[in-house]
Each structure stands twice: as C-alpha cells, then as structure tokens.
Amino acid sequence: MIESPDRTPLSREFFDRPVLEVAPELLGCTLARHHDDGSIELRITEVEAYAGELDPGSHAFRGRTARNDVMFGPPGHAYVYFTYGMWHCLNVVCGPVGRAGGVLLRAGEVLVGAEHARKRRISARHDRELAKGPARLATALDVDRTLNGADFCADGHSPLTLLPGIAPGPDQVRNGPRTGVGGDGAHHPWRFWIDGDPTVSPYRAHTPRRRAT
C-alpha cells in the first residue's frame, strides 16, 4: 500500500458539507490514533452516513440530547457512542453547526502500529480482522467516550486525526443499505465501501429484538 505523503489533517471545510458528499470521500483516507504506547494508523475502507434529524436511523433523529450533543457542534469532531452495553463506535461529525450529521467509521486496514492493535484485539485471527467492523475498529484504536468531541482536524494536538490518503478509483466504490438499520431508514443506500477489500465487514440486515413475554 502506497501512503499519501501529505500529513496535513483534513480541513474543517472538508467536513462542513452534506454527509452524503463526505462519506464516500473518506474511503482511502488515513485515521490516526495517537496514544502514549504508540500510534496506530489505518486506511478507511468502509463507512456509513447518517443525516441527523432527517434520518430515522440517526441518533439525532428525535433532536438534541446530552448523548448526541456533539453531533450538532462544529464539523470535524468525533462522536463516540456506547452500544449494547459492550462496544464503542467512532463517528466524525459533518455539516454546519446546528445541523446534526455524521459518518460512522466502520472498518479499515491497519497500516502502522499493528502490534499495538493486536494487544487490544487478541481474538483477531488475522491482521485484516483487527478493525473489521465499527466495534472492532474502536477497540483496536482504544477509542471510548473519553474521546467524544476530539478534533480530527487539529494538527498534533488531538488523540485522533484524519489525514488524506490514496482514494480508490470510482469503479472500486460500492454502496448499499446500512448494516443493522431498521424502520424507515432501512433501505437508504448510505453504506460505502471499497469493493473487494478484505477488511470490509459483512452486511447484516436489521433483526428486530424479541420482547420477553
């Protein structure tokens, strides 16, 4: 894999656009996690777009809350949420201040610091599985709610940075329904991935939870 020589973080203006424009352009970009025990960098291979209050699949669909507050703030910041009582997931806020939108970073190929990621993902059988799925990605990078609001655009002053990368060709980008989203948002084709990349997670349709009787 040829890495981009540009180490300047993506600009605030890059993220201050409609989420459906930003999401596919994040494919191939580099996500860097700066940590005391060593940095990890991965090439983003799969993302999902969530259009805030216009999107039934978004955490911001019903308005602003303490949990999703950062989604309404400046673009280019991290929105980290805890799910199923076990896992964290990492998103980047997009669009103008006051209008919620975000891109879930679903999967990536670890380029730098795999030895650090392996310590956190001891169940991974191969390096291609280190960040294959949003919970695995967050675990491999040691992402939790303490990083909620981190600035991806800060140069050298943030635990998380998004950098330019090598964009896939247009014939390599695919899109389809988002994983695990039900209801009115189930069929939005807002999941984007690099076709044929082994780090992309498998698609799973939404499965309604059964209520105890």
N, CA, C and O of each residue as an XYZ file, in Angstrom:
852
protein
N       0.830     -1.188      0.000
C       0.000      0.000      0.000
C       0.874      1.251      0.000
O       1.737      1.399      0.865
N       0.662      2.147     -0.953
C       1.386      3.402     -1.029
C       0.672      4.423     -0.155
O      -0.523      4.665     -0.325
N       1.401      5.019      0.777
C       0.816      6.008      1.659
C       0.929      7.400      1.051
O       1.900      7.707      0.359
N      -0.068      8.239      1.315
C      -0.011      9.617      0.863
C       1.071     10.354      1.640
O       1.181     10.184      2.855
N       1.890     11.189      0.945
C       2.926     11.950      1.658
C       2.359     13.135      2.443
O       3.062     13.730      3.260
N       1.110     13.472      2.204
C       0.520     14.639      2.854
C       0.116     14.289      4.281
O      -0.767     13.455      4.485
N       0.752     14.917      5.271
C       0.459     14.656      6.671
C      -0.336     15.801      7.300
O      -0.423     15.897      8.525
N      -0.907     16.653      6.482
C      -1.748     17.732      6.980
C      -3.163     17.202      7.205
O      -3.744     16.632      6.281
N      -3.737     17.367      8.395
C      -5.088     16.857      8.637
C      -6.105     17.421      7.650
O      -5.948     18.533      7.146
N      -7.128     16.655      7.388
C      -8.228     17.146      6.556
C      -8.801     18.419      7.179
O      -8.857     18.548      8.402
N      -9.219     19.337      6.347
C      -9.656     20.649      6.824
C     -11.070     20.616      7.393
O     -11.848     19.701      7.121
N     -11.380     21.631      8.183
C     -12.732     21.787      8.706
C     -13.737     21.903      7.550
O     -14.857     21.401      7.633
N     -13.315     22.571      6.482
C     -14.195     22.765      5.327
C     -14.540     21.440      4.653
O     -15.631     21.286      4.104
N     -13.614     20.487      4.695
C     -13.884     19.168      4.118
C     -15.123     18.544      4.757
O     -15.952     17.944      4.073
N     -15.239     18.695      6.081
C     -16.351     18.084      6.810
C     -17.600     18.958      6.847
O     -18.686     18.476      7.169
N     -17.453     20.235      6.520
C     -18.582     21.168      6.563
C     -19.367     21.103      5.253
O     -19.560     22.110      4.572
N     -19.808     19.905      4.924
C     -20.560     19.624      3.708
C     -21.630     18.580      4.020
O     -21.594     17.961      5.083
N     -22.581     18.377      3.108
C     -23.572     17.327      3.323
C     -22.907     15.981      3.564
O     -21.915     15.638      2.921
N     -23.459     15.234      4.488
C     -22.835     13.985      4.922
C     -22.682     12.981      3.777
O     -21.736     12.193      3.770
N     -23.604     13.003      2.807
C     -23.514     12.070      1.690
C     -22.415     12.448      0.701
O     -22.040     11.631     -0.141
N     -21.899     13.656      0.786
C     -20.723     14.032     -0.003
C     -19.445     13.595      0.716
O     -18.503     13.104      0.094
N     -19.434     13.782      2.020
C     -18.228     13.484      2.789
C     -17.966     11.983      2.869
O     -16.833     11.536      2.697
N     -19.016     11.208      3.132
C     -18.842      9.779      3.434
C     -18.003      9.026      2.393
O     -16.997      8.424      2.770
N     -18.365      9.030      1.103
C     -17.561      8.241      0.157
C     -16.149      8.786     -0.021
O     -15.240      8.045     -0.393
N     -15.958     10.088      0.244
C     -14.624     10.674      0.085
C     -13.698     10.332      1.250
O     -12.496     10.586      1.175
N     -14.239      9.763      2.322
C     -13.398      9.305      3.429
C     -12.743      7.960      3.121
O     -11.767      7.586      3.772
N     -13.266      7.238      2.144
C     -12.660      5.963      1.773
C     -11.237      6.202      1.260
O     -11.010      7.038      0.385
N     -10.304      5.467      1.810
C      -8.906      5.623      1.446
C      -8.152      6.608      2.315
O      -6.922      6.637      2.289
N      -8.872      7.424      3.091
C      -8.201      8.363      3.993
C      -7.567      7.610      5.162
O      -7.908      6.458      5.431
N      -6.645      8.275      5.848
C      -5.924      7.664      6.964
C      -6.462      8.176      8.290
O      -6.521      9.384      8.520
N      -6.847      7.267      9.150
C      -7.268      7.577     10.511
C      -6.113      7.258     11.444
O      -5.646      6.120     11.499
N      -5.652      8.263     12.176
C      -4.524      8.078     13.092
C      -4.991      8.220     14.531
O      -5.711      9.156     14.878
N      -4.567      7.276     15.360
C      -4.836      7.319     16.798
C      -3.509      7.499     17.507
O      -2.646      6.623     17.454
N      -3.346      8.630     18.167
C      -2.110      8.942     18.866
C      -2.268      8.546     20.330
O      -3.159      9.038     21.022
N      -1.396      7.655     20.794
C      -1.538      7.062     22.113
C      -0.180      7.031     22.798
O       0.860      7.020     22.139
N      -0.198      7.016     24.122
C       1.064      7.008     24.869
C       1.934      5.801     24.540
O       3.160      5.906     24.545
N       1.315      4.655     24.252
C       2.109      3.449     23.992
C       2.387      3.237     22.501
O       2.861      2.171     22.109
N       2.100      4.235     21.674
C       2.404      4.148     20.243
C       1.210      4.444     19.367
O       0.077      4.120     19.722
N       1.455      5.055     18.230
C       0.380      5.438     17.318
C      -0.064      4.264     16.447
O       0.709      3.354     16.147
N      -1.325      4.317     16.056
C      -1.897      3.358     15.110
C      -2.494      4.164     13.970
O      -3.165      5.170     14.204
N      -2.255      3.732     12.741
C      -2.856      4.372     11.582
C      -3.530      3.313     10.727
O      -2.990      2.227     10.515
N      -4.711      3.643     10.245
C      -5.405      2.713      9.359
C      -6.005      3.434      8.168
O      -6.330      4.620      8.229
N      -6.139      2.706      7.112
C      -6.764      3.196      5.874
C      -8.241      2.843      5.928
O      -8.595      1.672      6.065
N      -9.097      3.836      5.824
C     -10.540      3.621      5.948
C     -11.069      2.905      4.705
O     -10.833      3.336      3.577
N     -11.780      1.814      4.931
C     -12.296      1.006      3.823
C     -13.824      0.897      3.800
O     -14.400      0.417      2.824
N     -14.479      1.343      4.878
C     -15.940      1.209      4.943
C     -16.507      2.271      5.883
O     -15.980      2.490      6.974
N     -17.583      2.928      5.454
C     -18.229      3.963      6.261
C     -19.744      3.898      6.064
O     -20.235      3.254      5.137
N     -20.473      4.577      6.954
C     -21.916      4.755      6.789
C     -22.275      6.199      7.101
O     -21.734      6.792      8.034
N     -23.181      6.760      6.323
C     -23.624      8.141      6.518
C     -24.941      8.175      7.291
O     -25.826      7.346      7.079
N     -25.052      9.160      8.201
C     -26.267      9.361      8.988
C     -26.623     10.847      8.953
O     -25.827     11.698      9.351
N     -27.829     11.144      8.472
C     -28.221     12.521      8.169
C     -29.041     13.177      9.268
O     -29.996     13.900      8.982
N     -28.683     12.936     10.507
C     -29.247     13.672     11.633
C     -30.757     13.628     11.743
O     -31.371     12.563     11.680
N     -31.344     14.798     11.908
C     -32.783     14.899     12.158
C     -33.632     14.525     10.952
O     -34.849     14.388     11.079
N     -33.022     14.359      9.796
C     -33.750     13.937      8.593
C     -33.715     12.422      8.400
O     -34.314     11.901      7.460
N     -33.017     11.719      9.286
C     -32.703     10.308      9.079
C     -33.197      9.467     10.258
O     -32.675      9.597     11.365
N     -34.203      8.602     10.036
C     -34.706      7.761     11.133
C     -33.651      6.840     11.729
O     -33.818      6.362     12.851
N     -32.571      6.582     11.003
C     -31.526      5.713     11.516
C     -30.507      6.426     12.384
O     -29.639      5.783     12.975
N     -30.602      7.747     12.471
C     -29.612      8.533     13.198
C     -29.980      8.711     14.664
O     -31.159      8.759     15.014
N     -28.963      8.809     15.521
C     -29.186      9.095     16.937
C     -29.776     10.487     17.149
O     -30.330     10.773     18.210
N     -29.659     11.351     16.143
C     -30.152     12.729     16.272
C     -31.537     12.911     15.657
O     -32.022     14.038     15.555
N     -32.171     11.829     15.251
C     -33.461     11.941     14.554
C     -34.524     12.634     15.406
O     -35.349     13.385     14.885
N     -34.504     12.386     16.691
C     -35.529     12.970     17.580
C     -35.051     14.253     18.261
O     -35.678     14.736     19.205
N     -33.945     14.795     17.778
C     -33.487     16.067     18.310
C     -32.257     15.957     19.186
O     -31.670     14.886     19.341
N     -31.886     17.080     19.748
C     -30.653     17.201     20.505
C     -30.817     16.670     21.921
O     -31.802     16.971     22.594
N     -29.847     15.881     22.369
C     -29.840     15.340     23.726
C     -28.416     15.442     24.276
O     -27.486     15.803     23.555
N     -28.262     15.120     25.548
C     -26.923     15.123     26.136
C     -26.027     14.107     25.432
O     -24.827     14.333     25.277
N     -26.613     12.989     25.007
C     -25.823     11.937     24.368
C     -25.291     12.368     23.004
O     -24.128     12.117     22.687
N     -26.139     13.019     22.189
C     -25.742     13.318     20.812
C     -25.324     14.769     20.599
O     -25.170     15.203     19.457
N     -25.139     15.520     21.674
C     -24.880     16.952     21.583
C     -23.746     17.301     20.628
O     -23.846     18.277     19.886
N     -22.677     16.525     20.635
C     -21.525     16.845     19.799
C     -21.864     16.789     18.311
O     -21.189     17.433     17.508
N     -22.897     16.030     17.925
C     -23.296     15.943     16.527
C     -23.817     17.274     15.993
O     -23.827     17.488     14.781
N     -24.246     18.162     16.870
C     -24.775     19.467     16.472
C     -23.703     20.554     16.505
O     -23.963     21.703     16.149
N     -22.504     20.186     16.932
C     -21.429     21.152     17.069
C     -20.621     21.319     15.806
O     -21.083     20.944     14.728
N     -19.426     21.873     15.907
C     -18.596     22.095     14.721
C     -18.261     20.785     14.016
O     -18.067     19.760     14.670
N     -18.193     20.812     12.694
C     -17.817     19.598     11.951
C     -16.353     19.248     12.190
O     -15.552     20.085     12.607
N     -16.028     17.983     11.914
C     -14.652     17.526     12.061
C     -14.301     17.043     13.449
O     -13.127     16.832     13.753
N     -15.311     16.863     14.307
C     -15.078     16.351     15.654
C     -15.615     14.925     15.762
O     -16.443     14.493     14.959
N     -15.129     14.208     16.767
C     -15.529     12.820     16.977
C     -16.824     12.728     17.773
O     -17.006     13.428     18.769
N     -17.709     11.865     17.325
C     -18.882     11.472     18.108
C     -18.695      9.995     18.445
O     -18.714      9.142     17.558
N     -18.516      9.703     19.713
C     -18.301      8.331     20.175
C     -19.501      7.912     21.009
O     -19.887      8.616     21.943
N     -20.085      6.785     20.682
C     -21.205      6.287     21.478
C     -20.950      4.851     21.932
O     -20.148      4.121     21.350
N     -21.658      4.479     22.987
C     -21.557      3.161     23.609
C     -22.819      2.392     23.256
O     -23.922      2.925     23.375
N     -22.671      1.147     22.823
C     -23.824      0.405     22.351
C     -23.846     -1.017     22.897
O     -22.800     -1.610     23.158
N     -25.046     -1.554     23.066
C     -25.249     -2.922     23.553
C     -24.557     -3.189     24.883
O     -24.314     -4.343     25.236
N     -24.240     -2.134     25.618
C     -23.606     -2.295     26.906
C     -22.201     -2.867     26.856
O     -21.661     -3.287     27.880
N     -21.594     -2.885     25.644
C     -20.289     -3.526     25.486
C     -19.312     -2.756     24.607
O     -18.111     -2.746     24.880
N     -19.816     -2.108     23.551
C     -18.934     -1.637     22.491
C     -19.033     -0.130     22.281
O     -20.077      0.478     22.512
N     -17.926      0.456     21.838
C     -17.912      1.844     21.405
C     -17.841      1.888     19.879
O     -17.334      0.967     19.239
N     -18.360      2.980     19.313
C     -18.287      3.203     17.872
C     -17.856      4.642     17.625
O     -18.222      5.547     18.376
N     -17.077      4.847     16.569
C     -16.466      6.136     16.285
C     -17.066      6.750     15.019
O     -17.134      6.110     13.969
N     -17.497      8.001     15.145
C     -18.067      8.749     14.032
C     -17.348     10.081     13.890
O     -16.707     10.555     14.828
N     -17.460     10.686     12.703
C     -16.969     12.043     12.507
C     -18.162     12.932     12.157
O     -18.958     12.596     11.280
N     -18.280     14.062     12.846
C     -19.390     14.992     12.667
C     -19.221     15.750     11.349
O     -18.123     16.195     11.016
N     -20.314     15.892     10.608
C     -20.290     16.578      9.317
C     -21.416     17.612      9.249
O     -22.389     17.542     10.000
N     -21.265     18.561      8.342
C     -22.293     19.561      8.110
C     -22.145     20.781      8.987
O     -21.271     20.819      9.852
N     -22.989     21.786      8.779
C     -22.869     23.048      9.501
C     -23.258     22.928     10.973
O     -23.990     22.018     11.362
N     -22.765     23.846     11.771
C     -23.114     23.897     13.200
C     -24.628     24.026     13.341
O     -25.268     24.824     12.656
N     -25.183     23.221     14.244
C     -26.618     23.263     14.498
C     -27.422     22.269     13.694
O     -28.610     22.084     13.958
N     -26.802     21.616     12.711
C     -27.495     20.621     11.896
C     -26.730     19.308     12.011
O     -25.638     19.171     11.461
N     -27.297     18.358     12.715
C     -26.586     17.114     13.019
C     -26.349     16.264     11.778
O     -27.204     16.167     10.897
N     -25.187     15.661     11.729
C     -24.847     14.712     10.681
C     -23.554     14.027     11.048
O     -22.705     14.623     11.711
N     -23.387     12.792     10.634
C     -22.165     12.093     10.985
C     -21.896     10.906     10.087
O     -22.800     10.364      9.451
N     -20.626     10.511     10.049
C     -20.196      9.332      9.298
C     -19.611      8.334     10.287
O     -18.649      8.637     10.992
N     -20.196      7.147     10.333
C     -19.679      6.059     11.153
C     -18.496      5.427     10.435
O     -18.613      5.009      9.283
N     -17.356      5.357     11.118
C     -16.169      4.718     10.562
C     -16.259      3.228     10.863
O     -16.027      2.803     11.995
N     -16.596      2.440      9.851
C     -16.961      1.038     10.068
C     -15.789      0.077     10.005
O     -15.772     -0.916     10.732
N     -14.807      0.346      9.151
C     -13.727     -0.637      9.003
C     -12.503      0.006      8.371
O     -12.589      1.050      7.724
N     -11.350     -0.650      8.576
C     -10.126     -0.133      7.995
C      -9.006     -1.160      8.002
O      -9.070     -2.175      8.695
N      -7.981     -0.871      7.214
C      -6.779     -1.689      7.131
C      -5.688     -1.022      7.962
O      -5.312      0.117      7.684
N      -5.181     -1.709      8.970
C      -4.135     -1.145      9.821
C      -2.821     -1.094      9.038
O      -2.320     -2.119      8.576
N      -2.278      0.106      8.898
C      -1.044      0.328      8.155
C       0.161      0.484      9.063
O       1.263      0.048      8.730
N      -0.053      1.111     10.215
C       1.020      1.412     11.166
C       0.551      1.014     12.563
O      -0.595      1.275     12.930
N       1.424      0.387     13.338
C       1.098      0.073     14.726
C       0.251     -1.159     14.925
O      -0.462     -1.263     15.923
N       0.312     -2.099     13.994
C      -0.485     -3.327     14.141
C      -0.155     -4.056     15.435
O      -1.021     -4.704     16.024
N       1.098     -3.953     15.881
C       1.479     -4.629     17.120
C       0.713     -4.087     18.320
O       0.447     -4.827     19.267
N       0.357     -2.814     18.292
C      -0.439     -2.229     19.375
C      -1.912     -2.638     19.246
O      -2.572     -2.927     20.244
N      -2.413     -2.659     18.026
C      -3.799     -3.069     17.795
C      -4.013     -4.525     18.199
O      -5.061     -4.864     18.749
N      -3.040     -5.381     17.937
C      -3.179     -6.808     18.277
C      -3.349     -7.016     19.775
O      -4.056     -7.932     20.196
N      -2.710     -6.179     20.583
C      -2.826     -6.312     22.037
C      -4.257     -6.058     22.500
O      -4.689     -6.607     23.514
N      -4.988     -5.235     21.767
C      -6.362     -4.911     22.149
C      -7.378     -5.812     21.449
O      -8.523     -5.933     21.885
N      -6.946     -6.438     20.364
C      -7.836     -7.308     19.592
C      -7.241     -8.713     19.558
O      -6.908     -9.237     18.496
N      -7.116     -9.310     20.740
C      -6.443    -10.610     20.844
C      -7.237    -11.738     20.178
O      -6.685    -12.803     19.900
N      -8.519    -11.511     19.924
C      -9.325    -12.550     19.280
C      -9.199    -12.525     17.758
O      -9.681    -13.441     17.091
N      -8.561    -11.498     17.195
C      -8.406    -11.415     15.738
C      -7.467    -12.511     15.252
O      -6.356    -12.655     15.762
N      -7.912    -13.276     14.270
C      -7.096    -14.369     13.734
C      -6.087    -13.883     12.704
O      -5.035    -14.494     12.515
N      -6.417    -12.776     12.037
C      -5.541    -12.191     11.029
C      -5.569    -10.674     11.190
O      -6.512    -10.117     11.751
N      -4.529    -10.016     10.694
C      -4.490     -8.558     10.799
C      -5.640     -7.902     10.049
O      -6.062     -6.803     10.408
N      -6.154     -8.558      9.012
C      -7.273     -7.967      8.276
C      -8.547     -7.893      9.127
O      -9.497     -7.200      8.763
N      -8.565     -8.607     10.259
C      -9.724     -8.583     11.146
C      -9.575     -7.588     12.300
O     -10.498     -7.436     13.101
N      -8.442     -6.917     12.396
C      -8.204     -6.022     13.539
C      -9.252     -4.929     13.637
O      -9.706     -4.608     14.735
N      -9.642     -4.355     12.514
C     -10.605     -3.247     12.511
C     -11.728     -3.516     11.517
O     -12.180     -2.608     10.820
N     -12.172     -4.759     11.455
C     -13.203     -5.193     10.514
C     -14.576     -5.102     11.169
O     -15.107     -6.094     11.665
N     -15.136     -3.909     11.163
C     -16.394     -3.634     11.855
C     -16.202     -2.482     12.825
O     -15.099     -2.292     13.336
N     -17.249     -1.709     13.092
C     -17.083     -0.482     13.893
C     -16.655     -0.704     15.331
O     -15.861      0.078     15.852
N     -17.153     -1.744     15.994
C     -16.743     -2.018     17.370
C     -15.295     -2.503     17.413
O     -14.542     -2.135     18.314
N     -14.909     -3.322     16.446
C     -13.528     -3.793     16.378
C     -12.576     -2.633     16.101
O     -11.497     -2.556     16.688
N     -12.974     -1.736     15.210
C     -12.147     -0.570     14.906
C     -11.908      0.256     16.167
O     -10.773      0.630     16.463
N     -12.976      0.538     16.904
C     -12.836      1.339     18.125
C     -11.990      0.626     19.170
O     -11.190      1.258     19.860
N     -12.164     -0.688     19.290
C     -11.376     -1.453     20.251
C      -9.898     -1.452     19.877
O      -9.038     -1.244     20.733
N      -9.604     -1.685     18.599
C      -8.212     -1.723     18.140
C      -7.504     -0.399     18.386
O      -6.306     -0.374     18.668
N      -8.251      0.713     18.277
C      -7.666      2.041     18.440
C      -7.810      2.579     19.864
O      -7.413      3.710     20.143
N      -8.378      1.772     20.766
C      -8.581      2.206     22.149
C      -9.409      3.489     22.195
O      -9.016      4.482     22.808
N     -10.554      3.442     21.539
C     -11.486      4.573     21.498
C     -12.632      4.317     22.454
O     -13.269      3.265     22.400
N     -12.898      5.276     23.332
C     -14.058      5.202     24.209
C     -14.647      6.599     24.363
O     -14.254      7.525     23.654
N     -15.586      6.749     25.286
C     -16.306      8.025     25.402
C     -15.409      9.177     25.857
O     -15.794     10.338     25.717
N     -14.239      8.890     26.391
C     -13.337      9.980     26.762
C     -12.861     10.749     25.535
O     -12.386     11.877     25.659
N     -12.986     10.144     24.342
C     -12.579     10.809     23.107
C     -13.744     11.476     22.404
O     -13.567     12.017     21.312
N     -14.934     11.456     22.996
C     -16.078     12.154     22.407
C     -15.760     13.640     22.311
O     -15.411     14.270     23.309
N     -15.880     14.198     21.112
C     -15.577     15.605     20.898
C     -14.161     15.872     20.442
O     -13.830     17.023     20.158
N     -13.299     14.856     20.358
C     -11.926     15.059     19.897
C     -11.934     15.661     18.489
O     -12.817     15.373     17.681
N     -10.940     16.498     18.215
C     -10.887     17.246     16.957
C     -10.011     16.525     15.938
O      -8.792     16.468     16.099
N     -10.619     15.978     14.897
C      -9.882     15.283     13.849
C      -9.011     16.221     13.020
O      -8.076     15.777     12.355
N      -9.315     17.514     13.059
C      -8.620     18.478     12.198
C      -7.428     19.143     12.879
O      -6.687     19.879     12.228
N      -7.227     18.902     14.167
C      -6.138     19.541     14.903
C      -4.810     18.902     14.526
O      -4.679     17.678     14.531
N      -3.849     19.714     14.207
C      -2.543     19.219     13.777
C      -1.629     19.025     14.986
O      -1.059     19.987     15.500
N      -1.490     17.766     15.441
C      -0.586     17.459     16.534
C      -1.122     17.735     17.919
O      -0.384     17.633     18.899
N      -2.401     18.086     18.023
C      -2.954     18.433     19.324
C      -4.198     17.615     19.667
O      -5.003     18.032     20.500
N      -4.359     16.476     19.044
C      -5.550     15.669     19.277
C      -5.174     14.196     19.276
O      -4.255     13.796     18.561
N      -5.874     13.377     20.069
C      -5.605     11.939     20.058
C      -6.083     11.247     18.785
O      -5.719     10.102     18.521
N      -6.902     11.947     17.995
C      -7.415     11.392     16.743
C      -7.181     12.387     15.613
O      -7.405     13.586     15.781
N      -6.733     11.892     14.467
C      -6.514     12.750     13.312
C      -6.975     12.023     12.059
O      -6.793     10.812     11.930
N      -7.576     12.772     11.135
C      -7.920     12.234      9.828
C      -7.056     12.919      8.780
O      -7.041     14.146      8.673
N      -6.335     12.110      8.006
C      -5.374     12.599      7.027
C      -5.770     12.167      5.620
O      -6.491     11.184      5.453
N      -5.302     12.896      4.611
C      -5.537     12.430      3.240
C      -4.909     11.062      3.029
O      -3.989     10.672      3.748
N      -5.403     10.353      2.059
C      -4.853      9.046      1.736
C      -4.845      8.846      0.239
O      -4.826      9.811     -0.524
N      -4.860      7.607     -0.177
C      -4.949      7.267     -1.595
C      -6.390      6.855     -1.877
O      -6.832      5.786     -1.456
N      -7.109      7.703     -2.583
C      -8.525      7.442     -2.840
C      -8.692      6.260     -3.792
O      -7.919      6.122     -4.740
N      -9.684      5.409     -3.555
C      -9.957      4.330     -4.510
C     -10.534      4.906     -5.797
O     -11.115      5.991     -5.791
N     -10.375      4.189     -6.882
C     -10.975      4.606     -8.141
C     -12.493      4.519     -8.071
O     -13.022      3.739     -7.279
N     -13.204      5.295     -8.875
C     -14.670      5.275     -8.825
C     -15.271      3.906     -9.084
O     -16.368      3.607     -8.610
N     -14.557      3.065     -9.837
C     -15.060      1.718    -10.104
C     -14.862      0.780     -8.927
O     -15.346     -0.352     -8.944
N     -14.145      1.247     -7.893
C     -13.905      0.420     -6.707
C     -14.877      0.718     -5.571
O     -14.950     -0.047     -4.610
N     -15.620      1.810     -5.664
C     -16.518      2.223     -4.583
C     -17.905      1.638     -4.801
O     -18.488      1.771     -5.877
N     -18.424      0.989     -3.768
C     -19.774      0.441     -3.807
C     -20.616      1.074     -2.703
O     -20.080      1.603     -1.729
N     -21.915      1.016     -2.860
C     -22.800      1.496     -1.801
C     -24.043      0.623     -1.738
O     -24.439     -0.017     -2.713
N     -24.644      0.622     -0.550
C     -25.832     -0.185     -0.334
C     -26.454      0.151      1.004
O     -26.028      1.107      1.653
N     -27.463     -0.616      1.443
C     -28.128     -0.331      2.725
C     -27.158     -0.415      3.893
O     -26.171     -1.150      3.855
N     -27.462      0.352      4.926
C     -26.621      0.349      6.122
C     -26.868     -0.903      6.944
O     -27.971     -1.449      6.956
N     -25.837     -1.343      7.622
C     -25.889     -2.569      8.411
C     -26.735     -2.377      9.671
O     -26.527     -1.428     10.427
N     -27.688     -3.284      9.891
C     -28.448     -3.310     11.136
C     -29.442     -2.197     11.339
O     -29.983     -2.058     12.435
N     -29.708     -1.386     10.306
C     -30.663     -0.275     10.441
C     -32.043     -0.750     10.019
O     -32.211     -1.317      8.939
N     -33.031     -0.516     10.876
C     -34.391     -0.925     10.575
C     -35.306      0.258     10.332
O     -34.851      1.398     10.227
N     -36.600     -0.017     10.244
C     -37.592      1.034     10.109
C     -37.483      1.786      8.793
O     -37.080      1.225      7.774
N     -37.849      3.073      8.828
C     -37.887      3.880      7.612
C     -36.503      4.122      7.017
O     -36.393      4.469      5.841
N     -35.447      3.947      7.808
C     -34.103      4.176      7.297
C     -33.417      2.924      6.790
O     -32.245      2.971      6.418
N     -34.130      1.794      6.768
C     -33.501      0.507      6.466
C     -32.926      0.428      5.063
O     -31.913     -0.235      4.843
N     -33.563      1.098      4.113
C     -33.174      0.895      2.721
C     -32.369      2.053      2.137
O     -32.071      2.052      0.942
N     -32.014      3.033      2.953
C     -31.158      4.102      2.446
C     -29.808      3.502      2.036
O     -29.171      2.845      2.859
N     -29.355      3.700      0.809
C     -28.075      3.108      0.357
C     -26.877      3.962      0.776
O     -26.115      4.439     -0.066
N     -26.724      4.145      2.074
C     -25.759      5.107      2.607
C     -24.567      4.432      3.278
O     -23.852      5.065      4.055
N     -24.352      3.176      2.987
C     -23.120      2.484      3.383
C     -22.205      2.466      2.162
O     -22.625      2.092      1.067
N     -20.957      2.871      2.356
C     -19.995      2.937      1.257
C     -18.767      2.105      1.625
O     -18.309      2.136      2.767
N     -18.245      1.368      0.661
C     -17.078      0.535      0.945
C     -16.235      0.346     -0.315
O     -16.692      0.575     -1.435
N     -14.980     -0.084     -0.094
C     -14.066     -0.372     -1.189
C     -14.276     -1.819     -1.610
O     -14.043     -2.746     -0.835
N     -14.708     -1.993     -2.823
C     -15.077     -3.317     -3.314
C     -13.892     -4.276     -3.266
O     -12.791     -3.951     -3.713
N     -14.135     -5.453     -2.722
C     -13.129     -6.499     -2.693
C     -12.093     -6.384     -1.596
O     -11.233     -7.257     -1.480
N     -12.143     -5.323     -0.776
C     -11.158     -5.182      0.288
C     -11.466     -6.171      1.413
O     -12.606     -6.233      1.872
N     -10.481     -6.944      1.866
C     -10.745     -7.978      2.872
C     -11.049     -7.445      4.261
O     -11.469     -8.214      5.127
N     -10.852     -6.147      4.505
C     -11.143     -5.604      5.834
C     -12.580     -5.116      5.966
O     -13.015     -4.777      7.066
N     -13.320     -5.075      4.867
C     -14.717     -4.618      4.900
C     -15.570     -5.638      5.649
O     -15.421     -6.842      5.446
N     -16.456     -5.162      6.509
C     -17.283     -6.055      7.315
C     -18.467     -6.588      6.508
O     -18.907     -5.932      5.564
N     -18.986     -7.753      6.858
C     -20.129     -8.312      6.130
C     -21.409     -7.536      6.432
O     -21.606     -7.051      7.546
N     -22.269     -7.428      5.432
C     -23.559     -6.755      5.620
C     -24.508     -7.662      6.394
O     -24.612     -8.860      6.129
N     -25.199     -7.055      7.358
C     -26.240     -7.767      8.096
C     -27.482     -6.896      8.167
O     -27.421     -5.745      8.602
N     -28.585     -7.440      7.746
C     -29.844     -6.703      7.810
C     -30.300     -6.561      9.260
O     -29.848     -7.296     10.138
N     -31.189     -5.619      9.497
C     -31.730     -5.398     10.832
C     -32.552     -6.597     11.281
O     -33.353     -7.132     10.514
N     -32.353     -7.016     12.519
C     -33.137     -8.081     13.123
C     -33.879     -7.528     14.315
O     -33.250     -7.180     15.315
N     -35.218     -7.431     14.244
C     -35.987     -6.873     15.376
C     -35.747     -7.675     16.639
O     -35.672     -8.904     16.608
N     -35.627     -6.965     17.751
C     -35.462     -7.655     19.026
C     -36.809     -8.227     19.476
O     -37.857     -7.597     19.331
N     -36.745     -9.418     20.017
C     -37.964    -10.032     20.533
C     -38.216     -9.563     21.956
O     -37.311     -9.556     22.790
N     -39.421     -9.182     22.217
C     -39.796     -8.760     23.570
C     -40.124     -9.988     24.437
O     -40.755    -10.946     23.991
N     -39.678     -9.915     25.660
C     -39.966    -11.006     26.589
C     -41.460    -11.080     26.847
O     -42.134    -10.058     26.972
N     -41.965    -12.295     26.925
C     -43.403    -12.461     27.196
C     -43.627    -12.973     28.610
O     -44.770    -13.174     29.020
